[in-house]
Amino acid sequence: MILASITMLSIAVFFAFIVWLVYKRFWIKINPELEKAIEMLTGLNCGACGFSSCESFARALSESKEVRCPMLDSDKMSKLCNILGTKGVESTLKRAVVLCKGTDKDKKFYARYRGIESCHAASLNAAYQGCSYGCLGFGDCSKVCPVSAISIKDGLAIIDINRCIGCGLCIKECSRGIITLVDYNGKFIVYVACSNKDSALEVKEVCKVGCIGCNLCVKLLSEGSFKIEDNLARVSCGGNGLDREEEYKKVIDKCPTHTIEIEYSKKRAGI
């Protein structure tokens, strides 16, 4: 009995020694600064930065590689770089917007779609819908959003800027290419919710809220805040200025098709 106990104890000590050797062989020294940096990141591992995980991104940043996380503004990126002792790339907050405003009530349809409820499938034969640029509304973008910021209402994708983190995954998924990232000042965003490049008459024929390229927004707001490209109005670079909010609102009110959108953050709206 005593011999058996000694034998079992010897075996246990032997295997414990083996485990200790393996631990010493493969042990990786933990960098406390790196751990702190990883904790600052979202942990969503969305891949928008070009890396498979937030940890991989933090390691690349610690190695002084020129990388950026689209979810972090300049201040947060600076703090992250200070912790890791590196120089990062300047980062601007971005939010995704859908450059289409046409719901099922606004769009013209030539037939009823009967098929797989997927934008990619529907885009293969989208002649049933009058506007060849508009949102198909089957929610492929909402399925890839890691924070559930996209919903489908009346056949149109709606993005909540308070939930959106600017990862850009919805942009890659949109078969129509009508989702884009815009600069976000933390208070509101302004954009023209249309992608139809056809003439004004053709736009009016297929959608009630499409941009007709009337140039009114360009004339009403000075300093090049709006521009016309391919029959479409667009907010120029440097737009969304906090000091011009009231001017934007006046232009939005006068837009004949009400295509220009302004969306507020919950902080700005006092929610």
Disulfide bonds with the S-S distance in Angstrom:
none
